[in-house]
Amino acid sequence: MTELQTLSPDARAARTASMTPRRRQALSVLLLAASLLCTPIGSFAQAARRSSGDYIVAVVNQELVTNSEVLQRLQRAEQEAARSNTRLPDRDTLMRELLDQLIDERAQLSAARDGGVRAEESDIDRAVTNVAAQNQITVPQLRERLRTEGMDFARFRNNLRDQILLERIRERETQSRIRINDADIEAWLAQQREKNGAATEFNVAQILLSVPENATPAVVTQRRQQGVALLQRLRSGEDFAALVREASDTGKERGGEMGLRRADKLPDLFVEAVSPLRAGEVAPQVLRSGAGFHVLKLIERREAALTVAQQHARHILLRPGPKLTQEAILRRLAGYKRQIEAGTAKFEDLARQNSEDGSAANGGDLGWASPGQFVPEFEQAMSALRPGSIAEPVVSRFGVHLIQLLERRDVRLEPREQREMARAALREQKSEDAYADWAREVRARAYVELRDPPGQ
């Protein structure tokens, strides 16, 4: 039997693998990735089953943490570590960390209820429908599967409700603490442009009053005064191009225009003078260089364009389980690859029939994705492919993938899109600290009582 998978209402947004630990912890049933980050929730049934040997290990305000929940988290962590070849701390240390995580969650859940955060029945209904759709079954079939796993449907809905409350309180409290100003955005964009080798372009017009290398002080003063006089005439409304023809020692036929040039191809003196200007404005000071005196006008500014390399891929995802080992999955997917390359099967048909992922209905199509939207091992394999080719099966912490790259493209971002990207990236960067601050405050306010196992 396939483990139940969760479905996000916005798979693209949640699919990112570069998110912070705070975001990974905070992603709930509703905001888990449908394409890749599909966390099994068959474990909800395990958490719900209370054996006679189960006991309370912590009381957090009015909330309880049981030993079976800690063990269930332990089992999930060990399974994911085995899939991704990740080394875990020793079991005692790991169990303490997992208990601490559960205590944090209970404290935050209590804060959500006290803070008036609500999840309507319609929200739960949508979550249930999403879970069923992700598992490619109907809601009645979902009910039956939960029943066979020993979980009451009402308890399952309550688990979903708690996850929604947690996500909503985390988002509300974290986002309210984040402040992003225009200076932050400009600094981020400048950093990205420098990283990508992009540079703003300027078309600068100049009036050059040249000064000979061995000019006397009197000549230098005379040329400076001439430049100041020209600047005053420009301020009074005279035409720049006309003054170029009258007085400049260069560029008369082009109205003094130098043409669009990258900032790194212009003198630093010019870039510093025109950077604060809007197109059509004249620099407020006459500039001195080794060539003489310059009166500058900004004709045009073309902001450096950021481009994003996007990839369009599809995949087949299979997850190890009691009836299917990772080794068996690797062999099966390798067989699919041979069939597709031999032309005896189509990738999209195999994905629809076999993939344990929300993209199965679309033939495994994951759509266009920007860097960082997939887990590193998936993205590394995809990036090594040529369009149309298929990678060898790739193991990630979510299962085993058979990946085919369909297309690549470079997308040029408009200025508005660049700022939106900058704002989103900064918000994500700052959310880690904002969440950590809030989580510490919630934990400090919570009443926490740890309990020993019965008989100790």
Rosetta blueprint (number, residue, H / E / L):
1 M L
2 T L
3 E L
4 L L
5 Q E
6 T L
7 L L
8 S L
9 P L
10 D L
11 A H
12 R H
13 A H
14 A H
15 R L
16 T L
17 A L
18 S L
19 M L
20 T L
21 P H
22 R H
23 R H
24 R H
25 Q H
26 A H
27 L L
28 S L
29 V L
30 L L
31 L L
32 L L
33 A L
34 A L
35 S L
36 L L
37 L L
38 C L
39 T L
40 P E
41 I L
42 G H
43 S H
44 F H
45 A H
46 Q H
47 A H
48 A H
49 R L
50 R L
51 S L
52 S L
53 G L
54 D L
55 Y L
56 I E
57 V E
58 A E
59 V E
60 V E
61 N L
62 Q L
63 E E
64 L E
65 V E
66 T E
67 N H
68 S H
69 E H
70 V H
71 L H
72 Q H
73 R H
74 L H
75 Q H
76 R H
77 A H
78 E H
79 Q H
80 E H
81 A H
82 A H
83 R H
84 S H
85 N L
86 T L
87 R L
88 L L
89 P L
90 D L
91 R H
92 D H
93 T H
94 L H
95 M H
96 R H
97 E H
98 L H
99 L H
100 D H
101 Q H
102 L H
103 I H
104 D H
105 E H
106 R H
107 A H
108 Q H
109 L H
110 S H
111 A H
112 A H
113 R H
114 D H
115 G L
116 G L
117 V L
118 R L
119 A L
120 E L
121 E H
122 S H
123 D H
124 I H
125 D H
126 R H
127 A H
128 V H
129 T H
130 N H
131 V H
132 A H
133 A H
134 Q H
135 N L
136 Q L
137 I L
138 T L
139 V H
140 P H
141 Q H
142 L H
143 R H
144 E H
145 R H
146 L H
147 R H
148 T H
149 E L
150 G L
151 M L
152 D L
153 F H
154 A H
155 R H
156 F H
157 R H
158 N H
159 N H
160 L H
161 R H
162 D H
163 Q H
164 I H
165 L H
166 L H
167 E H
168 R H
169 I H
170 R H
171 E H
172 R H
173 E H
174 T H
175 Q H
176 S L
177 R L
178 I L
179 R L
180 I L
181 N L
182 D H
183 A H
184 D H
185 I H
186 E H
187 A H
188 W H
189 L H
190 A H
191 Q H
192 Q H
193 R H
194 E H
195 K H
196 N H
197 G L
198 A L
199 A L
200 T L
201 E E
202 F E
203 N E
204 V E
205 A E
206 Q E
207 I E
208 L E
209 L E
210 S E
211 V L
212 P L
213 E L
214 N L
215 A L
216 T L
217 P H
218 A H
219 V H
220 V H
221 T H
222 Q H
223 R H
224 R H
225 Q H
226 Q H
227 G H
228 V H
229 A H
230 L H
231 L H
232 Q H
233 R H
234 L H
235 R H
236 S L
237 G L
238 E L
239 D L
240 F H
241 A H
242 A H
243 L H
244 V H
245 R H
246 E H
247 A H
248 S L
249 D L
250 T L
251 G L
252 K H
253 E H
254 R H
255 G L
256 G L
257 E E
258 M E
259 G E
260 L E
261 R E
262 R E
263 A H
264 D H
265 K H
266 L L
267 P L
268 D H
269 L H
270 F H
271 V H
272 E H
273 A H
274 V H
275 S L
276 P L
277 L L
278 R L
279 A L
280 G L
281 E L
282 V E
283 A L
284 P L
285 Q L
286 V L
287 L E
288 R E
289 S E
290 G L
291 A L
292 G E
293 F E
294 H E
295 V E
296 L E
297 K E
298 L E
299 I E
300 E E
301 R E
302 R E
303 E L
304 A L
305 A L
306 L L
307 T E
308 V E
309 A E
310 Q E
311 Q E
312 H E
313 A E
314 R E
315 H E
316 I E
317 L E
318 L E
319 R L
320 P L
321 G E
322 P L
323 K L
324 L E
325 T L
326 Q H
327 E H
328 A H
329 I H
330 L H
331 R H
332 R H
333 L H
334 A H
335 G H
336 Y H
337 K H
338 R H
339 Q H
340 I H
341 E H
342 A H
343 G L
344 T L
345 A L
346 K L
347 F H
348 E H
349 D H
350 L H
351 A H
352 R H
353 Q H
354 N H
355 S L
356 E L
357 D L
358 G H
359 S H
360 A H
361 A H
362 N H
363 G L
364 G L
365 D E
366 L E
367 G E
368 W E
369 A E
370 S L
371 P L
372 G L
373 Q L
374 F L
375 V L
376 P H
377 E H
378 F H
379 E H
380 Q H
381 A H
382 M H
383 S H
384 A L
385 L L
386 R L
387 P L
388 G L
389 S L
390 I E
391 A L
392 E L
393 P L
394 V E
395 V E
396 S E
397 R L
398 F L
399 G E
400 V E
401 H E
402 L E
403 I E
404 Q E
405 L E
406 L E
407 E E
408 R E
409 R E
410 D E
411 V E
412 R E
413 L L
414 E L
415 P H
416 R H
417 E H
418 Q H
419 R H
420 E H
421 M H
422 A H
423 R H
424 A H
425 A H
426 L H
427 R H
428 E H
429 Q H
430 K H
431 S H
432 E H
433 D H
434 A H
435 Y H
436 A H
437 D H
438 W H
439 A H
440 R H
441 E H
442 V H
443 R H
444 A H
445 R H
446 A L
447 Y L
448 V E
449 E E
450 L E
451 R L
452 D L
453 P L
454 P L
455 G L
456 Q L
